[in-house]
Amino acid sequence: MSLEERLDTDLKDAMRRGQETRKLAIRSAKTAIMMAKVAGEEARTLTDDEVLAIIARQVKQRRDSITEFAKGGRQDLIDQEQAEIDVLTVYLPAQMDEAAVRVCAQAVIKELGVTDLKGVGPVMKRLTAELRGQADGQVINRVVRELLATAGH
């Protein structure tokens, strides 16, 4: 079963069970998937990797919204966004913790021979490609910058 088919099945299940938050989150993801399908010259079928990337973007958008809602003191909206994140993360691969990201980053830094912050670009390019969907880009960036900042000393 493709990821898109799984979303369809889960949406029907959420509707049957009256799970409003789950239904909204899945519908939102399906809308983004549909928009991606029809973007460009002609409609196309998306791979599971492309669908995963769309779901990951949906989660990131909600995390960004939570940050903004926190500034405004809107706990009700924060709770809603977090509930939708909880629904969508079920479809994403398990996320690496910071320690695992650090190990991967150290290996790439060593392999590329980078010794200071000037090498952030190539390291980030390589790591984000290797860890796509497995680790948050902000975590990767922070770890790489920490490692390179201490490497220069």
C-alpha positions as CSV (number, residue, x, y, z in Angstrom):
1,M,0.0,0.0,0.0
2,S,1.4,3.4,-1.0
3,L,1.6,6.2,1.5
4,E,-1.1,8.1,-0.4
5,E,-3.4,5.0,-0.2
6,R,-2.7,4.8,3.5
7,L,-3.7,8.4,4.0
8,D,-7.0,7.7,2.1
9,T,-7.7,4.7,4.3
10,D,-6.8,6.6,7.5
11,L,-9.0,9.6,6.5
12,K,-12.0,7.3,6.0
13,D,-11.3,5.7,9.4
14,A,-11.0,9.2,11.1
15,M,-14.3,10.2,9.5
16,R,-16.0,7.0,10.7
17,R,-14.7,7.5,14.3
18,G,-15.4,11.2,14.4
19,Q,-11.8,12.1,15.0
20,E,-11.9,15.7,14.0
21,T,-8.2,16.7,14.5
22,R,-7.0,13.6,12.7
23,K,-9.4,14.2,9.8
24,L,-8.3,17.9,9.5
25,A,-4.6,17.0,9.6
26,I,-4.9,14.2,6.9
27,R,-7.1,16.4,4.7
28,S,-4.6,19.2,4.9
29,A,-1.8,16.8,3.8
30,K,-3.9,15.4,1.0
31,T,-4.6,18.9,-0.2
32,A,-0.9,19.7,-0.3
33,I,-0.3,16.4,-2.1
34,M,-3.0,17.2,-4.7
35,M,-1.5,20.7,-5.3
36,A,1.9,19.1,-5.9
37,K,0.4,16.6,-8.3
38,V,-1.2,19.3,-10.5
39,A,1.7,21.8,-10.3
40,G,3.5,22.3,-13.6
41,E,2.5,21.5,-17.1
42,E,0.6,18.3,-16.5
43,A,-0.7,16.2,-13.6
44,R,1.6,13.5,-12.4
45,T,1.8,10.7,-9.8
46,L,4.0,11.3,-6.8
47,T,6.4,8.8,-5.3
48,D,6.3,7.9,-1.6
49,D,9.4,9.9,-1.1
50,E,7.7,13.0,-2.6
51,V,4.7,12.4,-0.4
52,L,6.9,12.1,2.7
53,A,8.6,15.4,1.8
54,I,5.2,17.1,1.6
55,I,4.1,15.6,5.0
56,A,7.4,16.8,6.5
57,R,6.8,20.3,5.2
58,Q,3.3,20.2,6.7
59,V,4.8,19.3,10.1
60,K,7.5,22.1,9.7
61,Q,4.8,24.6,8.9
62,R,2.9,23.7,12.0
63,R,6.0,23.9,14.2
64,D,6.6,27.4,12.8
65,S,3.0,28.3,13.5
66,I,3.4,27.1,17.1
67,T,6.4,29.4,17.5
68,E,4.3,32.4,16.3
69,F,1.3,31.4,18.4
70,A,3.6,31.2,21.5
71,K,4.6,34.8,20.9
72,G,1.0,35.7,20.9
73,G,0.1,33.6,24.0
74,R,-2.5,31.5,22.1
75,Q,-2.3,28.2,23.9
76,D,-5.5,27.0,22.2
77,L,-4.0,27.3,18.8
78,I,-0.7,25.8,20.0
79,D,-2.6,22.7,21.3
80,Q,-4.4,22.4,17.9
81,E,-1.2,22.6,15.9
82,Q,0.6,20.1,18.2
83,A,-2.3,17.7,17.9
84,E,-2.1,17.8,14.1
85,I,1.7,17.4,14.3
86,D,1.1,14.2,16.4
87,V,-1.2,12.9,13.7
88,L,1.2,13.6,10.8
89,T,4.4,12.4,12.4
90,V,2.9,8.9,12.3
91,Y,3.6,8.9,8.5
92,L,7.2,10.1,8.8
93,P,10.2,7.8,9.4
94,A,11.5,7.7,13.0
95,Q,13.4,10.9,13.7
96,M,17.0,10.7,14.8
97,D,17.9,12.2,18.1
98,E,20.6,14.9,18.4
99,A,23.3,12.4,19.5
100,A,22.8,10.4,16.3
101,V,22.8,13.5,14.2
102,R,26.1,14.5,15.9
103,V,27.7,11.2,15.0
104,C,26.7,11.5,11.3
105,A,27.9,15.2,11.3
106,Q,31.2,14.3,12.8
107,A,31.7,11.6,10.1
108,V,30.9,13.9,7.2
109,I,33.1,16.7,8.7
110,K,36.0,14.3,9.0
111,E,35.4,12.9,5.5
112,L,35.2,16.3,3.9
113,G,38.2,17.6,5.9
114,V,36.3,20.7,7.1
115,T,38.0,22.5,10.0
116,D,36.0,25.7,10.5
117,L,32.7,27.5,9.9
118,K,33.6,28.3,6.3
119,G,32.8,24.7,5.5
120,V,29.2,24.7,6.7
121,G,27.8,24.8,3.2
122,P,29.2,21.5,1.9
123,V,28.6,19.7,5.2
124,M,25.0,20.9,5.4
125,K,24.4,19.9,1.7
126,R,25.7,16.4,2.3
127,L,24.0,15.9,5.7
128,T,20.6,17.2,4.7
129,A,20.6,14.9,1.6
130,E,21.7,11.9,3.8
131,L,19.3,12.6,6.6
132,R,16.3,13.8,4.6
133,G,13.1,12.9,6.5
134,Q,15.1,11.4,9.4
135,A,16.2,14.6,11.2
136,D,15.0,18.2,11.4
137,G,17.0,20.6,9.3
138,Q,17.3,23.1,12.2
139,V,18.8,20.4,14.5
140,I,21.3,19.4,11.8
141,N,22.3,23.0,11.2
142,R,22.7,23.7,15.0
143,V,24.8,20.5,15.5
144,V,27.1,21.2,12.4
145,R,27.7,24.8,13.6
146,E,28.5,23.7,17.1
147,L,30.9,21.1,15.9
148,L,32.6,23.5,13.4
149,A,32.8,26.3,15.9
150,T,34.7,24.1,18.4
151,A,36.8,22.5,15.7
152,G,38.4,25.9,14.9
153,H,39.7,26.3,18.5
